[in-house]
Amino acid sequence: MTPALWSCLVLVLLSGLAASGFPRSPFRPLRKRSLPEGVVDSTEVYSTKISCKVTSRFAHNVVTTRAVNRAEKAKEVSFDVELPKTAFITNFTLTIDGVTYPGTVKEKEVAKKQYEKAVSQGKTAGLVKASGRKLEKFTVSVNVAAGSKVTFELTYEELLKRHKGKYKMYLKVQPKQLVKHFEIEADIFEPQGISMLDAEASFITNDLLGSALTKSFSGKKGRVSFKPSLEQQRSCPTCTDSLLNGDFTITYDVNRESPANVQIVNGYFVHFFAPQGLPSVPKNVVFVIDTSGSMHGQKIQQTRDALLKILEDMKKEDYLNFILFSGYVTNWKDSLVQATPENLQEARTFVRNIQSSGMTNINDGLLRGISMLNKAREEHTVPERSTSIIIMLTDGDANVGESRPEKIQENVRNAIRDKFPLYNLGFGNNLNYNFLESMALENHGLARRIYEDADADLQLQGFYEEVANPLLTSVETEYPENAVLDLTQSSYQHFYDGSEIVVAGRLLDEDLNSFKADVKGHGAINDLTFTEEVDMKEMEKALKEQDYIFGNYIERLWAYLTIEQLLEKRKNAYGEEKENLRARALDLSLKYHFVTPLTSMVVTKPEDNEDQTAIADKPGEGGHRESAIPSMAYLTNYQPPQTPYYYVDGDPHFIIQVAEKDDAICFNIDEDPGTVLCLIQDPVTGLTVNGKIIGDKIASPDSQTRKTYFGKLGIANAQMDLRIEVTTEKIIVWNGAVQSTFSWLDTVTVTQDGLSVTINRKKNMAVSFGDGITFVVVLHQMWKKHPVHHDFLGFYVVDSHRMSAQTHGLLGQFFHPFDFKVSDIHPGSDPTKPVATMVVKNHQLTVTRGSQKDYREDAGIGTKVVCWFVHNNGQGLIDGTHTDYIVPSLF
């Protein structure tokens, strides 16, 4: 089975303020002032309550905050909650002076137009962003009139998953001020009975915690209440700031007199299965470890430390081997060896000597490991009742050997052939996580991101502990024939100790007198069948516990689990199957009001006497390089256009397409040959693009008629210590001090961790920095004996959505959303080029309708692009003046 992960319930409550009409800067710290107790910048958060109801592992959480603006003018109040990535938001309401503004869940595409319109006006952005390892941050702000009250209420749900024998709710509490009524209240109802319940806080002493905390459990019910008084919240007896800043953790488990438990309510059932006391099945483990140059330093040391600790936990019945891959593949032994004391000691010596260098050959490393496991099974050199596992750790993308992700995935799938699971561990952010996850899921495993931090070795050890003790293999659940519909996943390759299998479905006949559920699996010694039979009349007694049970909880649990599994299956589906999976997941998301990757919550809020629309989306884990995103990006109110389109080509003509307007703006920059202009500069990702201007062979004495172009481009990434110089003759790539030179006569692809450069002979080159940042350079070649023109370059930004909100430059400044309006269109001196008035960036400009060419597809002919031309070097459109963008050199 997929190893169960402990589930977090995380809460951060933050009150922030700004003058009406001027949103608070995300980077501006709150000023210290002499204020009444419990009031920050004239806003008092007087009540915060977190209400958690857990019924049969399914958690229904409501976060409510109430505040009042005690200022004499309108203030902006912000509401932030951090929630688990595994949770689905189900509702959000905003109430101001008794008027409630509800959120509604819509299909993402349906909400898209509202979203783009709001973004283009610079008024709002997505409300949910990734935050840390396991969290998402929900944030919304609203202007509140003087003396008015506001109530924020957020609801979300999730299935708590068993991890190392416990269910855990992890609350991170951070109200930022003293709160008169602060309370965390958790009610737990488990029909199996609660075997243990505990709660602790990292931010308060045990003496204070004891008086503010109550916890109790008896039979099926448990309750935790944390209600600190104002005095208990103070960081010191005379302080007005709060010490509530840290972790509040609730853990519990249930009685397991029987390995299984079945619950049925309103025609839906859930089947929990977690046997205890079984011997572990011997395992055959191959560790496939990336030792490329990018693993150098702390990462390879932490990997060695983790592997040494893992070796201590190997059982003598287990078999193991190590495969190391960089530009080539090596292995510790030619075949798997038993974990005897002598072999383990030799393995420790091998691990301590692991070094990093070279490229990244993922394909050959994985295939070597898979082949070794297959051979061991075929030749019966491992126990018959053992199970095989392959664990791969990498910190980057394949860049030598077979480097196409889809081909690697195909090779691995064909080699494993559903015989054992593949677990992929992605070390850091500079990798294609979607690829690792997709490959693991289709081979019955999972992917896990290992964060580059001081505890990376503990993260690696923690993952291994989850899969270290398989108790059953080939687990199948069975139910009466023709009695159930719409089952969630009902078969698993493994059941691991400390986890839990959960299967849910619908009953065809709700009038059954009894219901039987079987679980079959292969144990370490023999085959096992566990049977659970339910008396329906006895089950009805559970419905009397209405104080603890929230409504149709099993139905919602089934919907949650079904959506989660449909979305996972969709990652490896194609064509009609992929669309069918999407349609089913979408229907359930809308029916049960879940914010999932297919839906958005549309929140309408009052701003400046008009309603504004904000969108709460579900961010994903993989696919992007998180290192390129500032840690506070969720506060910038920045979302790029859906189809960004920015380039400079020709004389040089700058073209900015505004996707929301389905229109474009263009301008020229007239400067002397030899001038270097800054096109893009992003201080967060470290990316810079500069261009050097060249002139014609015969310079015109009239600056109004002379032609200039870009003859050189410099692309630099400070974080990677990388520079790329592109001229009309060659491309030079510097990795630190190491130089590689290519010609425009080459057709070549160069890849390394986080970078791909593709040169198409005599046409163009594409430069990609991971997923989300791609540039294309077009080569314009003239007749060598042309009396006037030189060869020149065009520069195109085809993907910029992973660049930060702080990006600037002649092109980069337009990665931010902006709006413009055109009016008073009338004929100009040239009847083919109408003239109009444009209002943009608070400037009123006279613009002319014209056209330019997009040469990405064809450098000779190009495609016509109609645009509004801004005169005088883009004055009024670009920030400052064009001379502000002159820099001394390409790098």
SULHU-V695238 format. One record per residue. N is the residue number from 1. PHI is phi in radians with two decimals (* if undefined). Layout:
n:N phi:PHI
n:N phi:PHI
//
This chain:
n:1 phi:*
n:2 phi:-1.08
n:3 phi:-1.02
n:4 phi:-1.33
n:5 phi:-1.87
n:6 phi:-1.22
n:7 phi:-1.78
n:8 phi:-1.83
n:9 phi:-2.06
n:10 phi:-2.12
n:11 phi:-2.38
n:12 phi:-2.23
n:13 phi:-1.96
n:14 phi:-2.37
n:15 phi:-1.89
n:16 phi:-2.30
n:17 phi:-2.35
n:18 phi:-2.74
n:19 phi:-1.13
n:20 phi:-1.01
n:21 phi:1.56
n:22 phi:-2.22
n:23 phi:-1.01
n:24 phi:-1.14
n:25 phi:-1.09
n:26 phi:-1.18
n:27 phi:-1.85
n:28 phi:-1.62
n:29 phi:-1.21
n:30 phi:-1.15
n:31 phi:-1.41
n:32 phi:-1.40
n:33 phi:-2.40
n:34 phi:-1.44
n:35 phi:-2.27
n:36 phi:-1.03
n:37 phi:-1.05
n:38 phi:1.40
n:39 phi:-2.13
n:40 phi:-2.12
n:41 phi:0.85
n:42 phi:1.28
n:43 phi:-1.95
n:44 phi:-1.91
n:45 phi:-1.54
n:46 phi:-1.69
n:47 phi:-2.68
n:48 phi:-2.40
n:49 phi:-2.33
n:50 phi:-2.00
n:51 phi:-1.90
n:52 phi:-2.07
n:53 phi:-2.05
n:54 phi:-1.97
n:55 phi:-2.18
n:56 phi:0.88
n:57 phi:1.27
n:58 phi:-1.62
n:59 phi:-1.75
n:60 phi:-2.06
n:61 phi:-2.10
n:62 phi:-2.18
n:63 phi:-1.92
n:64 phi:-2.19
n:65 phi:-2.22
n:66 phi:-2.09
n:67 phi:-2.46
n:68 phi:-2.36
n:69 phi:-1.57
n:70 phi:-1.63
n:71 phi:-1.41
n:72 phi:-1.67
n:73 phi:-2.51
n:74 phi:-1.11
n:75 phi:-2.32
n:76 phi:-1.64
n:77 phi:-2.01
n:78 phi:-1.93
n:79 phi:-2.25
n:80 phi:-2.14
n:81 phi:-2.35
n:82 phi:-1.71
n:83 phi:-2.28
n:84 phi:-1.12
n:85 phi:-1.10
n:86 phi:-1.43
n:87 phi:-1.56
n:88 phi:-1.98
n:89 phi:-1.13
n:90 phi:-2.05
n:91 phi:-2.86
n:92 phi:-2.58
n:93 phi:-2.28
n:94 phi:-2.18
n:95 phi:-2.10
n:96 phi:-2.18
n:97 phi:0.86
n:98 phi:1.49
n:99 phi:-1.72
n:100 phi:-1.77
n:101 phi:-1.98
n:102 phi:-1.53
n:103 phi:-1.67
n:104 phi:-2.21
n:105 phi:-1.57
n:106 phi:-2.29
n:107 phi:-1.02
n:108 phi:-0.96
n:109 phi:-1.18
n:110 phi:-1.17
n:111 phi:-1.37
n:112 phi:-1.06
n:113 phi:-1.13
n:114 phi:-1.07
n:115 phi:-1.09
n:116 phi:-1.16
n:117 phi:-1.11
n:118 phi:-1.12
n:119 phi:-1.12
n:120 phi:-1.13
n:121 phi:-1.51
n:122 phi:1.24
n:123 phi:-1.65
n:124 phi:-2.79
n:125 phi:-2.71
n:126 phi:-1.01
n:127 phi:-1.57
n:128 phi:-2.06
n:129 phi:-2.29
n:130 phi:-1.08
n:131 phi:-2.53
n:132 phi:1.35
n:133 phi:-1.31
n:134 phi:-2.17
n:135 phi:-2.12
n:136 phi:-2.22
n:137 phi:-1.85
n:138 phi:-1.69
n:139 phi:-2.48
n:140 phi:-2.60
n:141 phi:-2.35
n:142 phi:-2.66
n:143 phi:-1.35
n:144 phi:-2.07
n:145 phi:-1.15
n:146 phi:-0.98
n:147 phi:1.40
n:148 phi:-1.53
n:149 phi:-1.94
n:150 phi:-2.37
n:151 phi:-2.17
n:152 phi:-1.85
n:153 phi:-2.42
n:154 phi:-2.06
n:155 phi:-2.12
n:156 phi:-2.55
n:157 phi:-2.35
n:158 phi:-2.85
n:159 phi:-1.63
n:160 phi:-1.27
n:161 phi:-1.88
n:162 phi:-1.37
n:163 phi:-2.36
n:164 phi:0.93
n:165 phi:1.47
n:166 phi:-2.53
n:167 phi:-1.74
n:168 phi:-2.28
n:169 phi:-1.98
n:170 phi:-2.04
n:171 phi:-1.94
n:172 phi:-1.78
n:173 phi:-1.82
n:174 phi:-2.74
n:175 phi:-1.29
n:176 phi:1.28
n:177 phi:-2.79
n:178 phi:-1.19
n:179 phi:-2.11
n:180 phi:-1.01
n:181 phi:-2.08
n:182 phi:-2.03
n:183 phi:-2.65
n:184 phi:-1.98
n:185 phi:-2.32
n:186 phi:-2.17
n:187 phi:-1.95
n:188 phi:-2.09
n:189 phi:-2.20
n:190 phi:-2.26
n:191 phi:-0.99
n:192 phi:-1.30
n:193 phi:1.62
n:194 phi:-1.64
n:195 phi:-1.66
n:196 phi:-2.74
n:197 phi:-2.62
n:198 phi:-2.51
n:199 phi:-2.62
n:200 phi:-2.65
n:201 phi:-2.28
n:202 phi:-1.52
n:203 phi:-1.88
n:204 phi:-2.53
n:205 phi:-1.23
n:206 phi:-1.07
n:207 phi:-1.11
n:208 phi:-1.18
n:209 phi:-1.08
n:210 phi:-1.03
n:211 phi:-1.44
n:212 phi:-1.70
n:213 phi:-1.96
n:214 phi:-2.21
n:215 phi:-2.56
n:216 phi:-2.77
n:217 phi:-2.65
n:218 phi:-2.72
n:219 phi:1.07
n:220 phi:-1.53
n:221 phi:-1.98
n:222 phi:-2.43
n:223 phi:-2.56
n:224 phi:-2.25
n:225 phi:-2.34
n:226 phi:-2.14
n:227 phi:-2.39
n:228 phi:-1.30
n:229 phi:-1.31
n:230 phi:-1.00
n:231 phi:-1.13
n:232 phi:-1.29
n:233 phi:-1.41
n:234 phi:-1.15
n:235 phi:-1.29
n:236 phi:-2.70
n:237 phi:-0.98
n:238 phi:-1.90
n:239 phi:-1.46
n:240 phi:-1.88
n:241 phi:-1.77
n:242 phi:-1.65
n:243 phi:-1.60
n:244 phi:-1.27
n:245 phi:-2.68
n:246 phi:2.93
n:247 phi:-1.80
n:248 phi:-2.12
n:249 phi:-2.15
n:250 phi:-2.06
n:251 phi:-2.21
n:252 phi:-2.73
n:253 phi:-2.53
n:254 phi:-2.04
n:255 phi:-1.17
n:256 phi:-2.30
n:257 phi:-1.12
n:258 phi:-2.08
n:259 phi:-1.10
n:260 phi:-2.19
n:261 phi:-2.60
n:262 phi:-2.06
n:263 phi:-2.21
n:264 phi:-2.31
n:265 phi:-2.48
n:266 phi:0.93
n:267 phi:1.49
n:268 phi:-2.11
n:269 phi:-2.25
n:270 phi:-2.34
n:271 phi:-2.12
n:272 phi:-1.77
n:273 phi:-2.45
n:274 phi:-2.72
n:275 phi:-1.20
n:276 phi:-2.24
n:277 phi:1.37
n:278 phi:-1.53
n:279 phi:-1.24
n:280 phi:-1.26
n:281 phi:-1.35
n:282 phi:-1.00
n:283 phi:-2.14
n:284 phi:-1.95
n:285 phi:-2.03
n:286 phi:-1.99
n:287 phi:-1.67
n:288 phi:-1.84
n:289 phi:-2.01
n:290 phi:-1.31
n:291 phi:-2.10
n:292 phi:-1.20
n:293 phi:-1.04
n:294 phi:-1.22
n:295 phi:-1.47
n:296 phi:-1.03
n:297 phi:1.53
n:298 phi:-1.09
n:299 phi:-1.10
n:300 phi:-1.22
n:301 phi:-1.17
n:302 phi:-1.15
n:303 phi:-1.13
n:304 phi:-1.05
n:305 phi:-1.04
n:306 phi:-1.14
n:307 phi:-1.12
n:308 phi:-1.11
n:309 phi:-1.17
n:310 phi:-1.09
n:311 phi:-1.07
n:312 phi:-1.13
n:313 phi:-1.65
n:314 phi:-1.21
n:315 phi:-1.58
n:316 phi:-1.15
n:317 phi:-1.38
n:318 phi:-1.39
n:319 phi:-2.13
n:320 phi:-2.66
n:321 phi:-2.84
n:322 phi:-2.10
n:323 phi:-1.99
n:324 phi:-1.94
n:325 phi:-2.27
n:326 phi:-2.37
n:327 phi:-1.33
n:328 phi:-2.40
n:329 phi:-2.07
n:330 phi:-2.28
n:331 phi:-2.38
n:332 phi:-1.19
n:333 phi:-2.16
n:334 phi:-1.29
n:335 phi:-2.59
n:336 phi:-1.15
n:337 phi:-2.19
n:338 phi:-1.27
n:339 phi:-1.44
n:340 phi:-1.33
n:341 phi:-0.94
n:342 phi:-1.17
n:343 phi:-1.17
n:344 phi:-1.16
n:345 phi:-1.13
n:346 phi:-1.15
n:347 phi:-1.11
n:348 phi:-1.09
n:349 phi:-1.08
n:350 phi:-1.06
n:351 phi:-1.10
n:352 phi:-1.09
n:353 phi:-1.74
n:354 phi:-1.16
n:355 phi:-2.13
n:356 phi:-2.05
n:357 phi:-3.06
n:358 phi:1.57
n:359 phi:-1.63
n:360 phi:-2.31
n:361 phi:-1.86
n:362 phi:-1.10
n:363 phi:-0.99
n:364 phi:-1.21
n:365 phi:-1.09
n:366 phi:-1.15
n:367 phi:-1.12
n:368 phi:-1.10
n:369 phi:-1.13
n:370 phi:-1.11
n:371 phi:-1.05
n:372 phi:-1.14
n:373 phi:-1.17
n:374 phi:-1.07
n:375 phi:-1.13
n:376 phi:-1.07
n:377 phi:-1.24
n:378 phi:-1.13
n:379 phi:-1.62
n:380 phi:0.99
n:381 phi:-1.62
n:382 phi:-2.16
n:383 phi:-0.97
n:384 phi:-1.05
n:385 phi:-1.66
n:386 phi:-2.10
n:387 phi:-2.24
n:388 phi:-1.86
n:389 phi:-2.48
n:390 phi:-2.11
n:391 phi:-2.10
n:392 phi:-1.97
n:393 phi:-2.09
n:394 phi:-2.52
n:395 phi:-2.06
n:396 phi:-2.76
n:397 phi:-1.78
n:398 phi:-1.09
n:399 phi:-2.44
n:400 phi:-2.62
n:401 phi:1.24
n:402 phi:-1.30
n:403 phi:-1.99
n:404 phi:-1.39
n:405 phi:-0.95
n:406 phi:-1.14
n:407 phi:-1.30
n:408 phi:-1.02
n:409 phi:-1.05
n:410 phi:-1.12
n:411 phi:-1.07
n:412 phi:-1.17
n:413 phi:-1.03
n:414 phi:-1.19
n:415 phi:-1.40
n:416 phi:-1.34
n:417 phi:0.91
n:418 phi:1.12
n:419 phi:-1.54
n:420 phi:-2.78
n:421 phi:-1.49
n:422 phi:-2.00
n:423 phi:-1.96
n:424 phi:-1.91
n:425 phi:-1.91
n:426 phi:-1.71
n:427 phi:-1.54
n:428 phi:1.56
n:429 phi:-1.92
n:430 phi:-1.58
n:431 phi:-2.69
n:432 phi:-1.57
n:433 phi:-1.15
n:434 phi:-1.01
n:435 phi:-1.09
n:436 phi:-1.07
n:437 phi:-1.17
n:438 phi:-1.04
n:439 phi:-1.15
n:440 phi:-1.19
n:441 phi:-1.09
n:442 phi:-1.32
n:443 phi:-2.01
n:444 phi:1.11
n:445 phi:-2.06
n:446 phi:-2.65
n:447 phi:-1.96
n:448 phi:-2.45
n:449 phi:-1.51
n:450 phi:-1.75
n:451 phi:-1.43
n:452 phi:-1.25
n:453 phi:-2.70
n:454 phi:-1.12
n:455 phi:-1.78
n:456 phi:-1.02
n:457 phi:-1.13
n:458 phi:-1.21
n:459 phi:-1.10
n:460 phi:-1.10
n:461 phi:-1.09
n:462 phi:-1.05
n:463 phi:-1.12
n:464 phi:-1.05
n:465 phi:-1.04
n:466 phi:-1.17
n:467 phi:-1.94
n:468 phi:-1.33
n:469 phi:-2.25
n:470 phi:-1.23
n:471 phi:-1.75
n:472 phi:-2.46
n:473 phi:-2.18
n:474 phi:0.87
n:475 phi:-1.47
n:476 phi:-2.24
n:477 phi:-1.80
n:478 phi:-2.32
n:479 phi:-2.31
n:480 phi:-0.93
n:481 phi:-1.06
n:482 phi:1.04
n:483 phi:-1.92
n:484 phi:-2.27
n:485 phi:-2.30
n:486 phi:0.93
n:487 phi:-1.17
n:488 phi:-1.37
n:489 phi:-0.91
n:490 phi:-2.14
n:491 phi:-2.36
n:492 phi:-2.44
n:493 phi:-1.19
n:494 phi:-2.45
n:495 phi:-2.04
n:496 phi:-1.77
n:497 phi:-1.01
n:498 phi:1.56
n:499 phi:-1.81
n:500 phi:-2.78
n:501 phi:-1.63
n:502 phi:-2.20
n:503 phi:-2.18
n:504 phi:-2.33
n:505 phi:-3.01
n:506 phi:-1.92
n:507 phi:-1.59
n:508 phi:-1.28
n:509 phi:-2.11
n:510 phi:-1.39
n:511 phi:-1.72
n:512 phi:-1.11
n:513 phi:-1.47
n:514 phi:-2.57
n:515 phi:-2.50
n:516 phi:-2.04
n:517 phi:-2.26
n:518 phi:-1.96
n:519 phi:-2.20
n:520 phi:-2.03
n:521 phi:-2.84
n:522 phi:-1.67
n:523 phi:-1.67
n:524 phi:-1.16
n:525 phi:-1.97
n:526 phi:-2.63
n:527 phi:-1.48
n:528 phi:-2.20
n:529 phi:-2.29
n:530 phi:-1.93
n:531 phi:-2.07
n:532 phi:-2.21
n:533 phi:-2.03
n:534 phi:-2.00
n:535 phi:-1.51
n:536 phi:-1.11
n:537 phi:-1.18
n:538 phi:-1.12
n:539 phi:-1.11
n:540 phi:-1.08
n:541 phi:-1.09
n:542 phi:-1.07
n:543 phi:-1.20
n:544 phi:-1.37
n:545 phi:-1.52
n:546 phi:-1.13
n:547 phi:-1.11
n:548 phi:-1.86
n:549 phi:-1.45
n:550 phi:-1.77
n:551 phi:0.81
n:552 phi:-1.55
n:553 phi:-1.15
n:554 phi:-1.24
n:555 phi:-1.08
n:556 phi:-1.22
n:557 phi:-1.06
n:558 phi:-1.04
n:559 phi:-1.12
n:560 phi:-1.02
n:561 phi:-1.15
n:562 phi:-1.12
n:563 phi:-1.06
n:564 phi:-1.00
n:565 phi:-1.33
n:566 phi:-1.09
n:567 phi:-1.17
n:568 phi:-1.17
n:569 phi:-1.08
n:570 phi:-1.08
n:571 phi:-1.10
n:572 phi:-2.07
n:573 phi:-1.80
n:574 phi:-2.42
n:575 phi:1.00
n:576 phi:-1.12
n:577 phi:-1.07
n:578 phi:-1.08
n:579 phi:-1.17
n:580 phi:-1.13
n:581 phi:-1.10
n:582 phi:-1.09
n:583 phi:-1.09
n:584 phi:-1.15
n:585 phi:-1.13
n:586 phi:-1.14
n:587 phi:-1.01
n:588 phi:-1.19
n:589 phi:-1.05
n:590 phi:-1.24
n:591 phi:-1.09
n:592 phi:-1.75
n:593 phi:1.10
n:594 phi:-1.73
n:595 phi:-1.50
n:596 phi:-2.14
n:597 phi:-1.05
n:598 phi:-1.80
n:599 phi:-2.26
n:600 phi:-2.36
n:601 phi:-1.69
n:602 phi:-1.60
n:603 phi:-1.96
n:604 phi:-1.72
n:605 phi:-2.31
n:606 phi:-1.39
n:607 phi:-2.49
n:608 phi:0.89
n:609 phi:1.16
n:610 phi:-2.53
n:611 phi:-1.42
n:612 phi:-2.04
n:613 phi:-1.92
n:614 phi:-2.16
n:615 phi:-2.16
n:616 phi:-1.83
n:617 phi:-1.89
n:618 phi:-1.79
n:619 phi:-1.27
n:620 phi:-1.77
n:621 phi:-1.48
n:622 phi:-1.89
n:623 phi:1.65
n:624 phi:-2.16
n:625 phi:-1.65
n:626 phi:-1.14
n:627 phi:-1.12
n:628 phi:-1.56
n:629 phi:-2.00
n:630 phi:-1.11
n:631 phi:-1.13
n:632 phi:-1.92
n:633 phi:-1.04
n:634 phi:-1.17
n:635 phi:-1.72
n:636 phi:-1.46
n:637 phi:0.93
n:638 phi:-2.11
n:639 phi:-2.42
n:640 phi:-1.27
n:641 phi:-1.01
n:642 phi:-1.19
n:643 phi:-2.22
n:644 phi:-1.10
n:645 phi:-2.74
n:646 phi:-2.36
n:647 phi:-2.81
n:648 phi:-2.38
n:649 phi:-2.69
n:650 phi:1.31
n:651 phi:-1.49
n:652 phi:-1.55
n:653 phi:-1.69
n:654 phi:-1.69
n:655 phi:-2.15
n:656 phi:-2.13
n:657 phi:-1.56
n:658 phi:-1.79
n:659 phi:-1.06
n:660 phi:-1.15
n:661 phi:-1.67
n:662 phi:0.91
n:663 phi:-2.60
n:664 phi:-2.44
n:665 phi:-2.11
n:666 phi:-2.37
n:667 phi:-2.76
n:668 phi:-1.92
n:669 phi:-2.11
n:670 phi:-1.76
n:671 phi:-2.47
n:672 phi:-1.23
n:673 phi:-0.95
n:674 phi:1.68
n:675 phi:-1.24
n:676 phi:-1.90
n:677 phi:-1.99
n:678 phi:-1.46
n:679 phi:-1.63
n:680 phi:-2.48
n:681 phi:-2.59
n:682 phi:-2.13
n:683 phi:-1.21
n:684 phi:-1.45
n:685 phi:-1.43
n:686 phi:1.40
n:687 phi:-1.54
n:688 phi:-2.40
n:689 phi:-2.27
n:690 phi:-2.12
n:691 phi:-2.29
n:692 phi:-1.83
n:693 phi:-1.47
n:694 phi:-2.14
n:695 phi:-2.01
n:696 phi:-1.27
n:697 phi:-1.10
n:698 phi:-1.95
n:699 phi:-1.29
n:700 phi:-1.44
n:701 phi:-1.22
n:702 phi:-1.70
n:703 phi:-1.12
n:704 phi:-1.33
n:705 phi:-1.96
n:706 phi:-1.22
n:707 phi:-1.92
n:708 phi:-2.28
n:709 phi:-2.56
n:710 phi:-1.63
n:711 phi:-1.85
n:712 phi:-2.47
n:713 phi:-2.26
n:714 phi:-2.11
n:715 phi:-1.98
n:716 phi:-2.29
n:717 phi:-2.21
n:718 phi:-1.13
n:719 phi:-1.16
n:720 phi:-1.67
n:721 phi:0.91
n:722 phi:-2.19
n:723 phi:-2.38
n:724 phi:-2.24
n:725 phi:-1.82
n:726 phi:-1.98
n:727 phi:-2.06
n:728 phi:-1.35
n:729 phi:-1.97
n:730 phi:-2.70
n:731 phi:-2.20
n:732 phi:-2.01
n:733 phi:-2.02
n:734 phi:-1.91
n:735 phi:-1.79
n:736 phi:1.10
n:737 phi:-1.67
n:738 phi:-1.49
n:739 phi:-1.96
n:740 phi:-2.20
n:741 phi:-2.12
n:742 phi:-2.24
n:743 phi:-1.86
n:744 phi:-1.20
n:745 phi:-1.49
n:746 phi:-1.48
n:747 phi:-2.13
n:748 phi:-2.66
n:749 phi:-2.13
n:750 phi:-2.00
n:751 phi:-2.24
n:752 phi:-2.65
n:753 phi:-0.96
n:754 phi:1.42
n:755 phi:-2.53
n:756 phi:-2.43
n:757 phi:-2.15
n:758 phi:-2.09
n:759 phi:-1.85
n:760 phi:-1.81
n:761 phi:-0.71
n:762 phi:1.03
n:763 phi:-2.10
n:764 phi:-2.77
n:765 phi:-2.45
n:766 phi:-2.01
n:767 phi:-2.14
n:768 phi:-2.13
n:769 phi:-1.89
n:770 phi:1.19
n:771 phi:-1.53
n:772 phi:2.03
n:773 phi:-2.42
n:774 phi:-2.43
n:775 phi:-2.05
n:776 phi:-2.19
n:777 phi:-1.90
n:778 phi:-1.77
n:779 phi:-1.65
n:780 phi:-1.82
n:781 phi:-1.80
n:782 phi:-1.71
n:783 phi:-1.07
n:784 phi:-1.01
n:785 phi:-1.70
n:786 phi:-1.02
n:787 phi:-1.21
n:788 phi:-2.09
n:789 phi:-1.63
n:790 phi:-1.67
n:791 phi:-1.08
n:792 phi:-2.64
n:793 phi:-2.11
n:794 phi:-2.01
n:795 phi:-2.19
n:796 phi:-2.19
n:797 phi:-1.74
n:798 phi:-1.76
n:799 phi:-2.70
n:800 phi:-2.35
n:801 phi:-1.28
n:802 phi:-1.76
n:803 phi:-1.48
n:804 phi:-1.42
n:805 phi:-1.23
n:806 phi:-1.65
n:807 phi:-1.12
n:808 phi:-2.41
n:809 phi:1.92
n:810 phi:-1.04
n:811 phi:-1.71
n:812 phi:-1.04
n:813 phi:-1.12
n:814 phi:-1.55
n:815 phi:-1.20
n:816 phi:-1.40
n:817 phi:-1.10
n:818 phi:-2.63
n:819 phi:-2.17
n:820 phi:-2.60
n:821 phi:-2.27
n:822 phi:-2.03
n:823 phi:-2.52
n:824 phi:0.91
n:825 phi:-1.31
n:826 phi:-2.61
n:827 phi:-1.07
n:828 phi:-1.82
n:829 phi:-1.12
n:830 phi:-1.74
n:831 phi:-1.06
n:832 phi:-1.51
n:833 phi:-2.23
n:834 phi:-1.05
n:835 phi:-1.96
n:836 phi:-2.62
n:837 phi:-1.86
n:838 phi:-2.02
n:839 phi:-1.91
n:840 phi:-2.57
n:841 phi:0.88
n:842 phi:1.14
n:843 phi:-2.03
n:844 phi:-1.85
n:845 phi:-2.15
n:846 phi:-1.66
n:847 phi:-2.17
n:848 phi:-2.17
n:849 phi:-1.34
n:850 phi:-2.62
n:851 phi:-2.65
n:852 phi:-2.29
n:853 phi:-2.13
n:854 phi:-1.84
n:855 phi:-1.81
n:856 phi:-1.11
n:857 phi:-1.44
n:858 phi:-2.53
n:859 phi:-1.22
n:860 phi:-1.58
n:861 phi:-1.73
n:862 phi:1.37
n:863 phi:-2.01
n:864 phi:-1.22
n:865 phi:-2.19
n:866 phi:-1.44
n:867 phi:-2.65
n:868 phi:-1.63
n:869 phi:-1.59
n:870 phi:-1.73
n:871 phi:-1.42
n:872 phi:1.01
n:873 phi:1.02
n:874 phi:1.27
n:875 phi:-1.03
n:876 phi:1.63
n:877 phi:-1.65
n:878 phi:-1.40
n:879 phi:-1.21
n:880 phi:1.21
n:881 phi:-2.03
n:882 phi:-1.14
n:883 phi:-1.22
n:884 phi:-1.15
n:885 phi:-1.76
n:886 phi:-1.38
n:887 phi:-2.13
n:888 phi:-1.26
n:889 phi:-2.73
n:890 phi:-1.09
n:891 phi:-2.22
//
